[in-house]
């Protein structure tokens, strides 16, 4: 259980902080591609949330207990933010209209990353987090010209 939480934490942290090549400009907006990536991200974050929810919480008195529940809330927020973004795009919203949703999603990623550093996660959580990170790497250049592609988390 502890390993599962750590993986989620690493995923979230690395989403915001991972090194890599930075995009020099926004990708030309392609509504169909952006919608597809957003749908994939919605599914990936739903799977991550479901996997996290199946993890037993740390025992009473564990130093991981409070961070676990905070991370659980941030994972729920990731799911909500990605669903909101996906649905807005499917309704025909453009980049300008959905940019605040994207920025909210990335703020949640940064927050979850900070918390995740203190929590262990399972292999299933790692796999689900990797899938979400891969989709986000494809979606982000449509919203953020300075986006740094997220690298796989260093497993501890």
C-alpha positions as CSV (number, residue, x, y, z in Angstrom):
1,X,0.0,0.0,0.0
2,X,2.8,2.5,0.9
3,X,4.4,1.9,-2.5
4,X,1.2,2.8,-4.3
5,X,0.9,6.1,-2.6
6,X,4.5,7.0,-3.3
7,X,4.0,6.3,-7.0
8,X,1.1,8.6,-7.2
9,X,3.1,11.3,-5.4
10,X,6.0,10.9,-7.8
11,X,3.7,11.0,-10.8
12,X,2.1,14.2,-9.6
13,X,5.4,15.8,-8.7
14,X,7.1,14.8,-11.9
15,X,4.2,16.1,-14.0
16,X,5.1,19.6,-12.9
17,X,8.8,19.4,-12.4
18,X,10.3,16.8,-14.7
19,X,13.2,17.8,-16.9
20,X,13.1,17.5,-20.7
21,X,13.0,19.5,-23.9
22,X,10.7,22.5,-23.7
23,X,8.4,23.3,-26.5
24,X,9.3,26.6,-28.2
25,X,5.7,27.4,-29.4
26,X,2.2,26.2,-29.1
27,X,1.2,23.4,-31.4
28,X,-1.3,24.6,-33.9
29,X,-4.8,24.0,-32.5
30,X,-6.4,20.9,-33.8
31,X,-9.8,20.5,-32.2
32,X,-10.2,16.8,-33.1
33,X,-6.7,15.9,-31.7
34,X,-7.1,17.9,-28.6
35,X,-10.5,16.4,-27.9
36,X,-9.1,12.9,-28.4
37,X,-6.2,13.6,-26.0
38,X,-8.6,15.1,-23.5
39,X,-10.9,12.0,-23.7
40,X,-7.8,9.8,-23.1
41,X,-6.7,11.9,-20.2
42,X,-10.2,11.7,-18.7
43,X,-10.1,7.9,-18.9
44,X,-6.5,7.7,-17.6
45,X,-7.3,9.9,-14.6
46,X,-10.5,7.9,-13.9
47,X,-8.5,4.7,-13.9
48,X,-5.9,6.3,-11.6
49,X,-8.6,7.5,-9.2
50,X,-10.3,4.1,-9.2
51,X,-6.9,2.3,-8.5
52,X,-6.1,4.7,-5.7
53,X,-9.6,4.3,-4.2
54,X,-9.0,0.5,-3.9
55,X,-5.8,1.1,-1.9
56,X,-6.3,0.5,1.8
57,X,-5.5,3.6,3.9
58,X,-2.5,3.5,6.2
59,X,-3.2,2.3,9.7
60,X,-4.2,4.6,12.5
61,X,-1.1,6.3,13.9
62,X,0.9,6.0,10.6
63,X,2.8,9.0,9.5
64,X,1.5,8.3,6.0
65,X,-2.2,8.5,7.0
66,X,-2.8,12.3,6.7
67,X,-0.8,12.6,3.4
68,X,-2.6,9.6,2.0
69,X,-6.0,11.2,2.5
70,X,-4.8,14.6,1.1
71,X,-3.4,12.8,-1.9
72,X,-6.6,10.9,-2.3
73,X,-8.4,14.2,-2.5
74,X,-6.0,15.6,-5.1
75,X,-6.4,12.5,-7.2
76,X,-10.2,13.1,-7.1
77,X,-9.5,16.6,-8.2
78,X,-7.4,15.4,-11.1
79,X,-10.2,13.2,-12.2
80,X,-12.7,16.1,-11.9
81,X,-10.5,18.6,-13.7
82,X,-9.7,16.3,-16.6
83,X,-13.4,15.4,-17.0
84,X,-14.3,19.1,-17.0
85,X,-11.7,19.9,-19.7
86,X,-12.7,16.9,-21.8
87,X,-16.4,17.8,-21.7
88,X,-15.8,21.5,-22.5
89,X,-13.7,20.5,-25.6
90,X,-16.4,18.1,-26.7
91,X,-19.0,20.9,-26.5
92,X,-16.8,22.9,-28.9
93,X,-14.8,25.1,-26.5
94,X,-11.6,26.4,-28.0
95,X,-8.1,27.0,-26.5
96,X,-9.0,30.3,-24.9
97,X,-12.1,29.0,-23.3
98,X,-10.5,25.8,-21.9
99,X,-7.1,27.3,-20.9
100,X,-8.4,28.0,-17.3
101,X,-9.4,24.4,-17.0
102,X,-6.0,23.2,-18.2
103,X,-4.3,25.6,-15.8
104,X,-6.5,24.3,-12.9
105,X,-5.5,20.7,-13.9
106,X,-1.8,21.6,-13.8
107,X,-2.2,23.4,-10.4
108,X,-3.8,20.2,-9.1
109,X,-0.9,18.2,-10.5
110,X,1.6,20.4,-8.7
111,X,-0.3,20.2,-5.4
112,X,-0.6,16.4,-5.7
113,X,3.1,16.1,-6.5
114,X,4.1,17.9,-3.3
115,X,1.9,15.6,-1.2
116,X,2.9,12.5,-3.1
117,X,6.5,12.8,-2.1
118,X,5.5,11.6,1.4
119,X,3.3,8.7,0.3
120,X,4.1,5.2,-1.0
121,X,2.2,3.7,-4.0
122,X,1.6,0.3,-5.6
123,X,2.7,-1.0,-9.1
124,X,-0.9,-0.6,-10.3
125,X,-0.9,3.1,-9.2
126,X,2.4,3.6,-11.0
127,X,1.1,2.1,-14.2
128,X,-2.0,4.2,-14.1
129,X,0.0,7.4,-13.3
130,X,2.4,6.6,-16.2
131,X,-0.6,6.3,-18.6
132,X,-2.0,9.7,-17.5
133,X,1.4,11.3,-17.7
134,X,1.9,10.0,-21.3
135,X,-1.4,11.5,-22.4
136,X,-0.7,14.8,-20.6
137,X,2.6,15.0,-22.5
138,X,0.7,14.9,-25.8
139,X,-2.1,17.4,-24.7
140,X,0.0,20.0,-22.9
141,X,1.8,21.5,-26.0
142,X,-1.6,22.7,-27.3
143,X,-2.0,24.9,-24.1
144,X,1.5,25.8,-22.9
145,X,4.4,26.8,-25.3
146,X,6.9,26.4,-22.4
147,X,5.7,22.9,-21.4
148,X,8.4,20.6,-20.4
149,X,7.5,17.0,-21.3
150,X,7.1,14.9,-18.2
151,X,9.5,12.1,-17.6
152,X,8.7,8.7,-16.0
153,X,9.1,9.0,-12.2
154,X,12.3,7.7,-10.6
155,X,11.1,4.7,-8.7
156,X,12.3,4.4,-5.2
